[in-house]
Amino acid sequence: MKQKKINGIGIFYNFIMREETFTERHMSLIRDAAPGAEVLTVKNSDAWTESMAATSSNCEVFFGLRVDEWIEKLPNLHWAQLASAGVDWVLKSPVVVERDVILTNASGVHAIPIAEHVLALVFAFSRNINQHIRSQVQGKWDRRSSITEIEGTTLGLIGVGKIGEKTAEKARALNMKVVGVRRNPDQSSPHVEKMFGPNQLHDMLALCDWVVVAAAGTAETNGLIGEAELGVMKQNAVIINIARGSLIQEKALIQALQEKRIAGAGLDVFETEPLPADSPLWEMPNVIITPHVAGGTPYYIDRLVDIFVENLKRYQAGEPLINVVDKTLGY
């Protein structure tokens, strides 16, 4: 099959892809994967010049984060490789949804760091580390503690994508039982003992000592965990959210924690970010807060460029791209 030639690639810097992280080595990998393509690098909106505007007509491939902010400047755009796994914020743009532009995301980039973050929170709660740190800050020697073991406990995944799969793999290595909920429960996982469908969410929640929210943020999952869902969880269960703050109804969660209907919450994402200073969550002893950093890793750009380079090769060969976003499903 004859290779398709890419006329132009637009690389748009952002808080992830910036001069100190996006190196000449990364650029060389891209150029080698698409020889002959004109590469347009836009470091910020202020750097957009008349010459760039003229060149943009050749740009058929976008690589960056906010394609929604640039798409109207790119009349011949065919495909946008996003630098993030989540696409809910991009799909708020009617232009992105309506234009015949393929979207691919960075799914898989975060799998290792987020899975490790989840387990860090599990260990912190099981060994009561959060309470010991509070005692340390106060200069108190307090050996009274509610400590348990995670081996043999049940971890439930709401969403078994790449992050869920990696979390399940690591949890099974610790001899935990793993169950999961996914849109298609017939799609198995080697690390998940039992898969439930969305209509069986309550059944799964009732089994779990640890509940990990790892589903994509979509209209369908907005407010997925509310009073009813928290009500069927075990009293000694901990919920961990590393997905989107919109998936958990925060008011209902705060009430459940205050009334000790569940044991705790490890939260990396929130309905409003940054988390408002007056949120009760800040002061709650049964809550661990991290500021949307679960996906942080020094290998982010390396993995991201690997995905893009693979897709560049597939695009030119006329092969299916990896990580294609279904705009109707939202992920």
N, C-alpha and C positions, 0 to 999 in steps of 0.2 A: 504494500500500500504506500502511495506517495505521501511523504511527510508534509503536513500543513505548515507553512511558514507564518510565524508570528511577526506582525509588522511593528508593534510597539507594546512595551510593558511600562506601566506606571507604578512606581514604588512610592508610597505615601507614608511618611514618617508619622509617628504617634508616640504616646507615652510608653509603648512597648518597644516599638522599632524607632530607635533614635541613634544619633551619631556614636554614642559611647557603647551601644550594644550591637548595632548593625554594622558589621565590619567589611573590609574589602574582601575578605575570604568569602563571606556570604554573597557579596555581589558577584564574585568570580564564579561561584557555583551556579548562580542564576544565568549569567552570560553564557557559560559553557553549555547549559541545558537548552538555551534558546539562541543559538548562534545566528547573528544577522539581525536580531530584533533590536530596535532602538529602545534604549532604557531611559525613561524619564524619572528623575528623582525629585520629589517635592518634599522639602523638609518642614514646611509649615505653610499656612494659608497666606502669610505675608510674602512668601517667596514665589508665589504664583505670578509669573511675568507674562508679557505679551507673547514672547517666544514660546513659552510653555503652552499657552493657550492655542497657539498655532500648531504645535506638535501634538497636542492632545487628540487631534482628529485621527491620528494613527494609533492611539492607545486602545487596544482591544482587550488587554489584560490588566486588571487592577490588583495590587498587592498592598494591603494595609488594613486599617481598622474601620474608619468611618466612610464606607462607600456611599452611604446615604448623603453625605455632605459634598461628595464630588461627582456623583453619577450624572448630574445635569451638565457638567463641564466635559463629559466624555461621551460624545454622540455615537461613537462606534464601539462602545464597550460590549464585549461578548461574555466575559467571565470575570468574576471577582473572587480572589482568594483572600478570605478574612483572616486577621491575625488573632481572632478570638474563637473560642468554642461556642459560646452563647451568641445567638443571633436575634434574640427577641427585640432588642433596641433598634437594630437595623431594619427589621421588618415592620417597624412602625411607620416607615416611609412608604407612602403609596407608590412613589416612582420606582423604588426598588422592587416592590411586589409586582407591579404591572409591567415593567420593562422585561423583555425577553433576555435576561442576563442570568447566567448560571452563577449560583453562589456555592462556594465551598468553604468550610470552616476549619478551625484548627483542632478539631476533636482528636484527642489522644495526647496532645502536648502536655496536658495537666494531669494525666492519669496517675503517674507515679507520685508527684508531690502531694496531690490531694488525697490519695489513698493513705499516704504516710501521715498527713495532717489529721485525717479521721482517726487513725490508730493512736496518734499522740493524744487526741482528746479522750479516746476510750481509756487509755492507760492513766491519764490524769484523773479521770473520775473514779476508776477502779481502785487506784492507790491514794485517792483523796489529795492529790498534789495541789489542787487549787486552794484547799483549806490550809495546807501547810505553808504555802507561799504567803497567804494572808497573815498567818501567825508569824512568819519570818519578818515581814514588813513591820509588824507590831512589836517585834522583839519578845515574842511569847514562846515558851517551851511547852507545847500542848500535845501530849501523846494520845489524847482521846481522838479516835478517828474511826470512820466507817470505811473499812478496807475490805475489798473482795478480790476475787480472781476472775480473769476473763475466759480462761480455758473452760470449754463446755457450755459457755453462754451462747445465746442466739442473737445474731446480728441480722437485721432486716434492711434490705435496700429498696428504697422507692426510686426506681429507675436503675436499669442494669445496662447502661451503655459502657463506654470504655472506662470511665471513672469507676462505675459500679463493678465492672469485671475485675479491675485491678484491686479494688478494695476487697472484693470477695476472695481473690487469690491470696492476698496477704492475711486475711482473717482466717482462712482455712489452714494456712501454715501455722497459725497459733492455736489450732485445734478448736476453733470456734465453729458453731453451726451457722450456716448462712442460708437465708431465704430471701426471696425477692419478688417485687411487683414490676411487671413491664407490660407495655401495650399488648404484645403478643406473647402470652405465657407458654405457647408451644415452642417458642425459640429458647432452647435450653442454654445452659452455661455449665462448663465443667466444674466450676467452683461453687455453684448454687445448688443446694440440696433439693429445694422445692420452689417452683415458680408459680406465682399467683397472677391472675388478671386484675385489671383496674377495679372491677366490681367485687373483688375479694380483698380489697385493701384492709378492711377492718379485721378480717380473719387473720391476715398476716401480722398486723400490729399487735394483736392479742398474744402472739407467740414470743415477741421480741424483748430482749433485755436492752438492746441498742437499736435505735432506728436512725438510719442514715438517709437523708433527703438528697438525692443525686439526680433528680429528673430535670429535664430542660424546662426553662421558663416559657410557658405558652398560655394562651387564653384558657386552654383546657386544664392546666395545672395551677392556675392562679387561685390562691386560697384553698388549695387541696387539703391542707391539714388545719382543721378547725376544732371547735369544742367537741364535736362527736368523735373525731379521730383520736384526739388526746384522751377522751373519756374511755376508750377501749384499751388503751395502753396499760401495761403493768405499772403499779405504783412505784416499783423500783427501777423503772426503765428511764433511759436517757435518750433524748433526741438530738441529733447532730445535723445541722444544715450547712452544706457547702455548695448548694446549687444557686438558688435565687431567693431573696428575702420574701418575694411575693408568694411563694409556695406555702408559707406558714402564716396563718392569721395571728399576728403578733399579740393583739389584745387577748385572744383566747389562750395563747401560750403563757403570757405573763400571769394570767389568772390561775392556770393549772399549776404553774410553778409556785405561786404564792400560797396556794391551798395544798401544796405538796401532793397533788394527784399524780404527778410524775416526779422522778427523783432529780432530774437536772436537764440542762440544755447546753450544748456546745455550738456556738453560733459564729459563723464567719461572714454571713450575709444577712441583710436586714431590709425591712420594707422601705425605710428611708436611710440613705447613706450619704455622709457619715451618720452614725447612730446619734440622734439628738441627745444633748447633755442631760436633759431631764427625763430620759427613759429610765424606768425602774430597773431595767435589765442590768445597768451598770453596777448597782449595789447589791444584787442578789447573790448570796453565797453559793447557790446551786447552779450558777451560770458561769461559763467560761466564754469570754468574748475575744475574737481575733478580728482585725479590721480588713476583711476581704483579702486575705493574703494566702489562702490555702493553696492556690495554684502557683505560688512563687517558686521559681527554680532558676539556677544559673544556666540551665540548658534550654531555656524556653526558645530563644531565637534559633539555636541550632536545630531543634526539633521542628520548629515552624518552617524554616527554610527547607528542611528535608521534605516536608509535606508539599511545599510549593514546587520544588524541583521535580519531585515525582509526578505531580500534576502537570507541570510544563511538558514533560516528556509524553505523558498520556494524551494531552491536548493536541500536540503536534502529530501524534501517531493515530489520532482519531479513536482512541480507546476511552472507556468510561473513566471519569475522574473519581478520586476517592473523596470522602467527606462531603458529598453533594447534599445541600440543604433542600428539604422539601418545604417550599414556601407555604403550603397549605397546612402542614403539621407544625411548622415553626421550629424545626430542628433538622 
